[in-house]
């Protein structure tokens, strides 16, 4: 078994980002939201015995619901996983669940099958985010504290590169469907299947080398209730450790902004700015490519200036992004160019903030064997933030019939996060 700090182990762990990031790019950000908008544009959607005049709001609420599920189950499952030492089994289950659900989106082929799109969007989202709880929890078990900034950044860099490769393949399929003798809609649906196969297939490389039951735990039969007890112990530690508690609050506030923007950026460009699909795809690709640089650059900044400094710089840039997005409108000359530019700036801080928050939290943890349980609180914080962010975004859009005010509102969450981060004290590993 490979030991902590071994480069082969770190690379294998990071490779899961290569596997699952295609979901976040193709399904959450690029192809599926655009496909959903194209199918439902100008139509009233029936779902759960209700008529939805704003189908985009239904999509937003569906994502919110999926995050609520993850927020509810992940602490319970992680407590059990830590007690039994079976993080990898849980990670595998949710990986397969997410990948197969993504493949099932193939059967969403029109307005009459919107329910398939919504149901499997929820299940795929649960699979993706729940598997991340256990994946992230492996970070302190594969890398030493001084290695974790670079290891976390490496994961995101792998993810951005892998997702760009598959997105380009899918774009060729979608933009040139005649070459393959299919329609554009069929091409989009095939791309969903490719995402699922990619995710499950490449994840096997990670599963092959990741250790299981690192601490050789031998659970008793009542492991479920003992898992709950494990959860209560960790919850008490989180509350009693002020720096960790404050960081989670700051992380919650910035996640409201970050995750909402990631999830709904293409819908904003399509609905609010009237951009063509190709413009949105170019922007998404630009974000992913620049994010590689951002993750690398800010991991180095954090090593020289400290994690808190690097995070505060990224948050300030995120606030600027929100304000600039508020100023954009479809009648603005060359609006697509401005959207590209904004996407480039967004990419720079996207890779940075995702990588840094994960490694910073890992380095703030006390000496413990309950990594999955601790990271479940990190994950729950993020999911509740997304629920709030997507709900507020969807609600303001429904009330004002404009997404611009929704985007501007997100800047307030970034500001609050910045204020709290400025009060945090330095620790042994986090400066």
VEXDREN-2710 file (C-alpha; in Angstrom, 1 decimal):
% VEXDREN-2710
k/r/px/py/pz
1/UNK/0.0/0.0/0.0
2/UNK/1.3/3.5/-0.9
3/UNK/2.1/5.7/2.0
4/UNK/1.0/9.3/2.7
5/UNK/3.0/11.8/0.7
6/UNK/3.8/9.4/-2.1
7/UNK/3.5/11.1/-5.4
8/UNK/1.8/8.1/-7.0
9/UNK/-0.8/8.2/-4.3
10/UNK/-1.4/11.9/-4.6
11/UNK/-1.6/11.6/-8.4
12/UNK/-4.1/8.8/-8.2
13/UNK/-6.2/10.7/-5.8
14/UNK/-6.1/13.8/-7.9
15/UNK/-7.1/11.8/-11.0
16/UNK/-10.7/11.5/-9.6
17/UNK/-11.0/15.2/-10.5
18/UNK/-10.2/14.2/-14.1
19/UNK/-13.0/11.6/-13.9
20/UNK/-15.8/13.5/-12.3
21/UNK/-15.2/17.1/-13.4
22/UNK/-16.8/16.3/-16.8
23/UNK/-20.1/16.3/-14.9
24/UNK/-19.6/19.8/-13.5
25/UNK/-18.6/21.2/-16.8
26/UNK/-20.8/19.4/-19.4
27/UNK/-23.8/18.7/-17.3
28/UNK/-23.9/21.4/-14.7
29/UNK/-22.4/24.3/-16.7
30/UNK/-22.3/23.9/-20.4
31/UNK/-24.2/21.4/-22.6
32/UNK/-27.2/20.3/-20.4
33/UNK/-28.3/23.7/-19.2
34/UNK/-28.3/24.9/-22.8
35/UNK/-30.1/21.8/-24.0
36/UNK/-32.7/22.2/-21.2
37/UNK/-33.2/25.9/-22.1
38/UNK/-33.6/25.0/-25.8
39/UNK/-36.2/22.3/-25.1
40/UNK/-38.2/24.4/-22.7
41/UNK/-37.8/28.0/-24.2
42/UNK/-41.1/29.8/-24.4
43/UNK/-43.1/26.8/-23.1
44/UNK/-45.0/26.0/-19.9
45/UNK/-43.7/22.9/-18.2
46/UNK/-45.8/20.5/-16.2
47/UNK/-44.1/18.9/-13.2
48/UNK/-45.5/17.6/-9.9
49/UNK/-49.0/18.6/-10.9
50/UNK/-48.0/22.2/-11.4
51/UNK/-47.5/24.4/-14.4
52/UNK/-44.2/26.3/-14.6
53/UNK/-44.1/29.4/-16.7
54/UNK/-40.4/29.9/-15.9
55/UNK/-38.9/26.5/-16.6
56/UNK/-35.4/27.9/-15.7
57/UNK/-36.7/28.5/-12.2
58/UNK/-37.9/24.8/-12.0
59/UNK/-34.3/23.7/-13.0
60/UNK/-32.9/26.0/-10.3
61/UNK/-35.3/24.6/-7.6
62/UNK/-34.4/21.0/-8.7
63/UNK/-30.7/21.6/-8.1
64/UNK/-31.6/23.2/-4.7
65/UNK/-33.5/20.1/-3.8
66/UNK/-30.6/17.8/-4.7
67/UNK/-28.3/19.8/-2.5
68/UNK/-30.7/19.5/0.4
69/UNK/-30.6/15.7/0.0
70/UNK/-26.8/15.7/0.1
71/UNK/-26.7/18.1/3.0
72/UNK/-29.0/15.7/4.9
73/UNK/-27.3/12.4/4.1
74/UNK/-23.6/13.2/3.9
75/UNK/-23.0/13.8/7.7
76/UNK/-24.8/10.6/8.6
77/UNK/-23.0/8.5/5.9
78/UNK/-19.6/10.1/6.7
79/UNK/-20.0/9.3/10.4
80/UNK/-20.7/5.7/9.5
81/UNK/-17.8/5.7/7.0
82/UNK/-15.4/7.0/9.5
83/UNK/-16.5/4.5/12.2
84/UNK/-16.3/1.5/9.8
85/UNK/-13.3/2.8/7.8
86/UNK/-15.2/2.4/4.5
87/UNK/-14.9/5.8/2.8
88/UNK/-14.0/4.2/-0.6
89/UNK/-17.1/2.0/-0.7
90/UNK/-19.3/5.0/-0.2
91/UNK/-17.3/7.0/-2.8
92/UNK/-17.7/4.2/-5.3
93/UNK/-21.5/3.9/-4.7
94/UNK/-22.2/7.6/-5.4
95/UNK/-19.8/7.6/-8.3
96/UNK/-21.8/4.8/-10.0
97/UNK/-25.1/6.4/-9.0
98/UNK/-24.0/9.8/-10.5
99/UNK/-22.5/8.3/-13.7
100/UNK/-25.5/6.1/-14.5
101/UNK/-28.0/8.9/-13.8
102/UNK/-26.1/11.2/-16.2
103/UNK/-26.3/8.4/-18.9
104/UNK/-30.1/8.3/-18.2
105/UNK/-30.5/11.9/-19.3
106/UNK/-30.3/10.5/-22.8
107/UNK/-34.0/9.7/-22.5
108/UNK/-34.9/13.4/-22.0
109/UNK/-35.8/14.0/-25.6
110/UNK/-38.5/16.7/-25.5
111/UNK/-41.1/18.7/-23.6
112/UNK/-43.0/15.6/-22.7
113/UNK/-40.0/14.0/-21.0
114/UNK/-38.9/17.0/-18.9
115/UNK/-39.6/15.0/-15.8
116/UNK/-36.8/12.6/-16.8
117/UNK/-34.5/15.5/-17.2
118/UNK/-35.4/16.9/-13.7
119/UNK/-35.4/13.5/-11.9
120/UNK/-32.1/12.4/-13.2
121/UNK/-30.6/15.9/-12.8
122/UNK/-31.4/15.5/-9.1
123/UNK/-29.9/12.0/-8.9
124/UNK/-26.8/12.9/-10.8
125/UNK/-26.2/15.9/-8.7
126/UNK/-26.6/13.8/-5.5
127/UNK/-24.1/11.3/-6.8
128/UNK/-21.6/13.9/-7.8
129/UNK/-21.6/15.9/-4.6
130/UNK/-21.9/13.0/-2.2
131/UNK/-18.9/11.3/-3.8
132/UNK/-17.0/14.5/-3.3
133/UNK/-17.5/14.4/0.4
134/UNK/-15.5/11.1/0.6
135/UNK/-13.0/12.2/-2.1
136/UNK/-12.1/15.4/-0.3
137/UNK/-11.8/13.5/3.0
138/UNK/-8.9/11.6/1.5
139/UNK/-6.8/14.7/1.1
140/UNK/-5.2/14.7/4.6
141/UNK/-4.7/10.9/4.2
142/UNK/-2.8/11.1/0.9
143/UNK/-0.8/14.3/1.4
144/UNK/1.1/16.0/4.3
145/UNK/-0.1/19.5/5.3
146/UNK/2.8/21.2/3.5
147/UNK/1.8/19.2/0.3
148/UNK/-2.0/19.9/0.4
149/UNK/-2.2/23.2/-1.4
150/UNK/-0.3/21.8/-4.4
151/UNK/-2.2/18.4/-4.2
152/UNK/-5.6/20.2/-4.1
153/UNK/-4.5/22.4/-7.0
154/UNK/-3.3/19.4/-8.9
155/UNK/-6.7/17.8/-8.6
156/UNK/-8.5/20.8/-10.0
157/UNK/-5.9/21.2/-12.8
158/UNK/-6.5/17.6/-13.8
159/UNK/-10.2/18.2/-13.7
160/UNK/-10.1/21.3/-15.8
161/UNK/-7.9/19.6/-18.5
162/UNK/-10.0/16.4/-18.6
163/UNK/-13.3/18.2/-18.7
164/UNK/-12.1/20.5/-21.5
165/UNK/-11.0/17.5/-23.6
166/UNK/-14.4/15.8/-23.3
167/UNK/-16.3/19.1/-23.9
168/UNK/-14.3/19.7/-27.1
169/UNK/-15.2/16.1/-28.2
170/UNK/-18.9/16.8/-27.4
171/UNK/-18.8/20.2/-29.2
172/UNK/-17.6/18.6/-32.4
173/UNK/-20.4/16.1/-32.0
174/UNK/-23.0/18.8/-31.4
175/UNK/-21.8/21.4/-33.9
176/UNK/-21.2/18.9/-36.7
177/UNK/-24.0/16.3/-36.2
178/UNK/-24.3/15.7/-40.0
179/UNK/-20.9/14.1/-40.0
180/UNK/-22.3/11.4/-37.7
181/UNK/-25.7/11.2/-39.4
182/UNK/-27.6/12.5/-36.3
183/UNK/-29.6/15.6/-35.2
184/UNK/-28.2/18.2/-32.9
185/UNK/-30.6/17.2/-30.2
186/UNK/-29.4/13.6/-30.5
187/UNK/-25.8/14.7/-30.4
188/UNK/-26.5/16.5/-27.0
189/UNK/-28.1/13.4/-25.6
190/UNK/-25.2/11.2/-26.7
191/UNK/-22.8/13.7/-25.0
192/UNK/-24.6/13.0/-21.7
193/UNK/-23.9/9.3/-22.1
194/UNK/-20.2/10.0/-22.9
195/UNK/-20.0/12.0/-19.6
196/UNK/-21.3/9.1/-17.6
197/UNK/-18.9/6.6/-19.2
198/UNK/-15.9/8.9/-18.8
199/UNK/-16.8/9.5/-15.1
200/UNK/-17.2/5.9/-14.1
201/UNK/-14.4/4.6/-16.3
202/UNK/-11.6/6.9/-15.2
203/UNK/-12.7/6.8/-11.6
204/UNK/-11.5/3.1/-11.5
205/UNK/-7.9/4.4/-11.7
206/UNK/-8.4/6.3/-8.4
207/UNK/-10.3/3.4/-6.8
208/UNK/-7.5/1.0/-7.6
209/UNK/-4.9/2.9/-5.5
210/UNK/-6.8/4.7/-2.8
211/UNK/-6.5/2.9/0.5
212/UNK/-9.5/1.7/2.4
213/UNK/-9.7/1.6/6.2
214/UNK/-6.5/3.4/6.7
215/UNK/-6.7/3.2/10.5
216/UNK/-7.7/-0.5/10.5
217/UNK/-11.0/0.0/12.2
218/UNK/-13.0/-3.0/13.3
219/UNK/-16.6/-1.9/13.6
220/UNK/-19.2/-3.6/15.9
221/UNK/-22.6/-4.6/14.7
222/UNK/-24.4/-1.4/15.8
223/UNK/-22.2/0.7/13.5
224/UNK/-25.1/2.9/12.4
225/UNK/-25.7/4.3/15.8
226/UNK/-22.0/4.4/16.6
227/UNK/-21.7/6.4/13.3
228/UNK/-24.2/8.9/14.7
229/UNK/-22.1/9.2/17.9
230/UNK/-19.1/9.8/15.8
231/UNK/-21.0/12.6/14.1
232/UNK/-21.9/14.2/17.4
233/UNK/-18.3/14.1/18.6
234/UNK/-17.0/15.9/15.5
235/UNK/-19.8/18.4/15.6
236/UNK/-18.8/19.4/19.1
237/UNK/-15.2/19.8/18.0
238/UNK/-16.2/22.0/15.1
239/UNK/-18.1/24.3/17.5
240/UNK/-15.4/24.4/20.1
241/UNK/-12.6/25.2/17.5
242/UNK/-13.2/28.9/16.8
243/UNK/-10.9/29.3/13.7
244/UNK/-12.5/26.3/12.0
245/UNK/-16.0/27.4/12.9
246/UNK/-15.4/31.0/11.5
247/UNK/-13.8/29.6/8.4
248/UNK/-16.9/27.4/7.7
249/UNK/-19.1/30.6/8.1
250/UNK/-16.8/32.5/5.6
251/UNK/-16.8/29.4/3.3
252/UNK/-20.6/29.3/3.5
253/UNK/-21.0/32.9/2.4
254/UNK/-18.5/32.8/-0.5
255/UNK/-20.0/29.4/-1.7
256/UNK/-23.4/31.1/-2.0
257/UNK/-21.8/33.3/-4.7
258/UNK/-19.3/30.9/-6.3
259/UNK/-21.5/27.9/-6.8
260/UNK/-24.6/29.8/-7.9
261/UNK/-22.5/31.6/-10.6
262/UNK/-21.0/28.3/-11.7
263/UNK/-24.4/26.6/-12.0
264/UNK/-26.3/29.4/-13.7
265/UNK/-23.7/31.3/-15.7
266/UNK/-24.7/29.9/-19.1
267/UNK/-28.4/30.4/-18.4
268/UNK/-27.6/34.0/-17.6
269/UNK/-25.8/34.4/-20.9
270/UNK/-28.5/32.7/-22.9
271/UNK/-31.6/34.2/-21.3
272/UNK/-30.5/37.6/-20.0
273/UNK/-27.9/38.5/-22.7
274/UNK/-29.3/36.6/-25.7
275/UNK/-26.0/35.1/-26.6
276/UNK/-25.7/32.3/-29.1
277/UNK/-24.8/28.8/-28.0
278/UNK/-21.3/29.0/-29.6
279/UNK/-20.6/32.2/-27.6
280/UNK/-21.5/30.5/-24.4
281/UNK/-19.4/27.4/-25.2
282/UNK/-16.4/29.6/-26.0
283/UNK/-16.8/31.4/-22.7
284/UNK/-17.0/28.1/-20.8
285/UNK/-13.9/26.8/-22.5
286/UNK/-12.1/30.0/-21.7
287/UNK/-13.1/29.8/-18.1
288/UNK/-11.8/26.2/-17.8
289/UNK/-8.5/26.9/-19.5
290/UNK/-7.8/30.0/-17.5
291/UNK/-8.8/28.2/-14.3
292/UNK/-5.8/25.9/-14.8
293/UNK/-3.6/28.9/-14.5
294/UNK/-5.6/30.3/-11.6
295/UNK/-5.3/27.1/-9.5
296/UNK/-1.5/26.9/-10.2
297/UNK/-0.9/30.6/-9.6
298/UNK/-2.8/31.0/-6.4
299/UNK/-1.4/27.8/-4.9
300/UNK/2.0/29.4/-5.2
301/UNK/0.7/32.7/-3.8
302/UNK/-0.7/30.9/-0.8
303/UNK/2.7/29.3/-0.2
304/UNK/4.4/32.7/-0.2
305/UNK/1.7/35.0/1.3
306/UNK/-0.5/32.5/3.2
307/UNK/-3.9/30.9/2.5
308/UNK/-6.0/33.7/4.0
309/UNK/-4.3/36.4/1.9
310/UNK/-4.7/34.4/-1.3
311/UNK/-8.4/33.8/-0.5
312/UNK/-9.1/37.4/0.3
313/UNK/-7.6/38.5/-3.1
314/UNK/-9.8/36.0/-5.0
315/UNK/-13.0/37.2/-3.1
316/UNK/-12.3/40.8/-4.0
317/UNK/-12.0/39.8/-7.7
318/UNK/-15.3/37.8/-7.4
319/UNK/-17.1/40.9/-6.2
320/UNK/-15.8/42.8/-9.2
321/UNK/-17.1/40.1/-11.5
322/UNK/-20.6/40.3/-9.9
323/UNK/-20.7/44.1/-10.4
324/UNK/-19.5/43.9/-14.0
325/UNK/-22.1/41.2/-14.8
326/UNK/-24.8/43.5/-13.4
327/UNK/-23.8/46.2/-15.9
328/UNK/-24.1/43.8/-18.9
329/UNK/-27.3/43.8/-21.0
330/UNK/-28.3/42.4/-24.4
331/UNK/-28.4/45.8/-26.1
332/UNK/-24.8/46.6/-25.2
333/UNK/-22.6/46.7/-28.3
334/UNK/-20.2/43.8/-28.5
335/UNK/-21.8/42.2/-25.4
336/UNK/-20.2/38.9/-26.3
337/UNK/-16.7/40.3/-26.1
338/UNK/-17.5/41.7/-22.6
339/UNK/-18.8/38.3/-21.6
340/UNK/-15.7/36.6/-22.9
341/UNK/-13.5/39.0/-20.9
342/UNK/-15.6/38.5/-17.8
343/UNK/-15.3/34.7/-18.3
344/UNK/-11.5/35.0/-18.4
345/UNK/-11.4/36.8/-15.0
346/UNK/-13.9/34.4/-13.6
347/UNK/-11.8/31.4/-14.7
348/UNK/-8.7/32.9/-13.0
349/UNK/-10.4/33.0/-9.5
350/UNK/-12.6/29.9/-10.0
351/UNK/-9.7/27.4/-10.0
352/UNK/-8.0/29.4/-7.2
353/UNK/-10.9/29.6/-4.8
354/UNK/-12.0/26.0/-5.2
355/UNK/-8.5/24.7/-4.6
356/UNK/-7.7/27.0/-1.8
357/UNK/-10.8/26.5/0.3
358/UNK/-10.4/22.7/0.2
359/UNK/-6.7/22.7/1.2
360/UNK/-7.2/25.5/3.8
361/UNK/-10.0/23.6/5.5
362/UNK/-7.9/20.4/5.5
363/UNK/-4.9/22.2/7.1
364/UNK/-7.2/23.7/9.8
365/UNK/-8.4/20.3/11.0
366/UNK/-7.2/19.0/14.4
367/UNK/-5.4/15.7/14.6
368/UNK/-8.1/13.2/13.9
369/UNK/-9.1/9.9/12.2
370/UNK/-12.5/11.3/11.4
371/UNK/-11.7/13.0/8.1
372/UNK/-14.9/12.1/6.3
373/UNK/-17.0/13.4/9.1
374/UNK/-15.1/16.7/9.3
375/UNK/-15.4/17.1/5.5
376/UNK/-19.1/16.3/5.6
377/UNK/-19.5/19.6/7.6
378/UNK/-17.5/21.3/4.8
379/UNK/-19.7/19.7/2.3
380/UNK/-23.0/20.5/4.1
381/UNK/-21.9/24.1/4.5
382/UNK/-21.4/24.3/0.7
383/UNK/-24.7/22.6/-0.1
384/UNK/-26.8/24.7/2.1
385/UNK/-25.0/27.7/0.6
386/UNK/-25.9/26.5/-2.9
387/UNK/-29.6/25.9/-1.8
388/UNK/-29.8/29.5/-0.5
389/UNK/-27.9/30.9/-3.6
390/UNK/-29.9/29.1/-6.3
391/UNK/-33.2/29.8/-4.4
392/UNK/-32.5/33.6/-4.0
393/UNK/-31.3/33.7/-7.6
394/UNK/-34.4/32.0/-8.9
395/UNK/-36.8/34.0/-6.6
396/UNK/-35.3/37.4/-7.6
397/UNK/-35.5/36.4/-11.3
398/UNK/-39.2/35.4/-10.9
399/UNK/-40.0/38.6/-9.1
400/UNK/-38.0/41.1/-11.3
401/UNK/-37.9/39.1/-14.5
402/UNK/-34.2/40.1/-14.6
403/UNK/-31.2/38.0/-13.6
404/UNK/-29.0/41.1/-13.2
405/UNK/-30.2/41.9/-9.8
406/UNK/-29.8/38.3/-8.8
407/UNK/-26.1/38.5/-9.7
408/UNK/-25.5/41.8/-7.9
409/UNK/-27.1/40.4/-4.8
410/UNK/-24.4/37.7/-4.7
411/UNK/-21.7/40.3/-4.3
412/UNK/-23.1/41.0/-0.8
413/UNK/-22.3/37.4/0.2
414/UNK/-18.7/37.8/-1.0
415/UNK/-18.4/41.0/1.0
416/UNK/-19.6/39.3/4.2
417/UNK/-17.2/36.4/3.7
418/UNK/-14.3/38.8/3.2
419/UNK/-15.1/40.6/6.5
420/UNK/-15.1/37.3/8.4
421/UNK/-11.9/36.0/6.8
422/UNK/-10.2/39.2/7.9
423/UNK/-10.8/38.3/11.6
424/UNK/-9.3/34.8/11.4
425/UNK/-6.1/34.1/13.4
426/UNK/-3.2/32.3/11.8
427/UNK/-2.5/28.6/12.7
428/UNK/0.5/26.3/12.5
429/UNK/-0.2/25.4/8.9
430/UNK/-2.4/28.3/7.7
431/UNK/-0.9/31.7/7.5
END
